[in-house]
Amino acid sequence: MTRAAGIRFHWWAIIPWLACPLISCAPQLQLKVQADRREIPAGGASARLTITAPVPLEPSGLTAVLTEGVHSARISRTYFDAGSWHVTVQSKVLPGKASIAITLPPFAPATTSIVVTPNASPDLLHLDDPADDAAFRKWFTFLAEAQFFRPTSALPAEISDCAGLIRYAYREALRAHDGAWAKSSGLPLVPAIPPVRKYEYPFTPWGAALFRTASATPAEFADASTLLRYNTHFVARDIRQARPADLLFYHQEDAASPYHSMIYLGPSQIEDAGGDYVVYHTGRLNGTRGEIRRPSVGELQNHPDPAWHLRPENPHYLGVYRWNILRQ
């Protein structure tokens, strides 16, 4: 009886060992990851990863995520072609190591990395992707117009003149518009506008300093004159050439602040109102901190003071200017 029990015990002990290679102990097949480039310069360059395996791959189920270097690169495309998976990694603006984790059940997870090297001339912010261009314009104009609907007492402290409104909308347009940002912004609604993917403030080549200055040293502050001279370029004096997010500049030599700027909105994104609009902050007005106004283009064209008309014959109107970040 004792011997039989002992034999029975040994059989139970070896049954899992016999089953192991057939069930849970079989080693997972490995994915093979090859990169056409291991180093790419910051600013939008791409590397392509090709994923293969010892057995045929299925055209669905692959996931590629960045586990390190989210401010240095992004996954711009994942696709299956000719029996292999491909992942396009595109550099952002900050140098660093970008690590990518790749999963495709039932294969063992794979990891690889791409090094983003410094750009030789990161002296100009530039959106070279049309999708980023469109996203910036939408966010910039929405954020500027949204301030018009807020009480003056609730405006961010920075918005105390025309340039302050512009700087605020420019900077916030480049932020990551996540839940924390939405809560801190104090906005009643957050639109479903895609993000600007190339830059995520303050992770830019200049950090938080977004504006060129006379000394060529980037700064966080820029007045209307600095925005005009070093951060935008002339488009036309014809208002019909303006696109949403363009700036309109005026110059009045006898004013306390000679340069004044407005943001061309185009149609409103917030209310169903016909026509094209501009928005601006008056600056200090009659001993107060001033206010934000949003006249239509038609109202400006018929303003009682012709110095505010958007007409080429108005010597105070300098014309339509476009951000250098949007230069084609």
C-alpha positions, 0 to 999 in steps of 0.5 A: 500500500505504501509503495503503491502510494509512492508510485502514485505520488511520482506519477502526479509529480511528472504529469505537469512536466510532461504537459509543460512543453505543450501548454504553458512552458513553451517559449514565446516566439520573438519579434524582430525589429529593424530600424532604417535609422537609429538617429534622427535630427529634431524637428520632424525627421522620421525613422521607420521600424520594420517588424517581422517574425519567424512565422507569418504575421496577422494584419491586426493587433500590433501596438506601438507606444513610447515608454520614454522620450515623449517630448522627443518623438511620437508614433506618427503611423503604424501599418501592415504591408507585404507581410510585415508591420511598419511603425513610423517614428517622427522626431519632435523638437527636443533631443533625447532617447525615444524608447518604443514598446511593441506588442503583438500577441501571442509574441513576446513584447519587443523594445527598441529605441531611436535617438533624437539629435539636436537640430543644428539651427533651432532658432525658429519655431515652424509648423511644417505639417498642414494639420498642425497649421490648421490646429494652431489657427483653430486653437489660437482664435478660439482661445482669443475669442473665448476671453471676450465672453469672460468677465474682465475680472476673471481674465488671466493677469497677463491679459492687460493690453493687446499684446497680452491677449495675443501672447496668451492665446499663442502660448496656450494654443501650443499646450497639451489640452488635457483635463488638467489644462481644461480645469486650470483654464477656466473655460466654460467649454473645450472644443474638439480641436486636434492638438498641435503635435510638433510643439507642446509648450513649454517643451520647445527648442526655446523652452517657455521663451517663445518670442523673438526679440531685437537681441535675437534672444527668445523671451516670454514677453513681447510687446506689439512692436516686437510681435510685429517686427520679429515674430510675424511677416507682412501679408497684405494691406487688403483685409480680404487676404487675412486668414484666421489667426493672422494679426492686424497692426496699427500705428499712431505716433501720438498715442501713449502706446504707438503700436496696436494689434488685433487678432483676425478671427474670421467666423466665430467659433463660439456662437452662431453669428454671421460675418467675420470678426476681430478681437482685441484688448483695449489696454488701459482705458479711462483709468480702468484696466480696459476690456476685450472687444470683438467687433465685426470687420464691417463695424471696423470699416465703418468706425466713426474714427477713420484711423481704425478703418481696415483700408489701404488708404488709412495711413494708421493701418499697417496691414495683415501680418502672419505668424512666422511659425506659419510661414510657408 
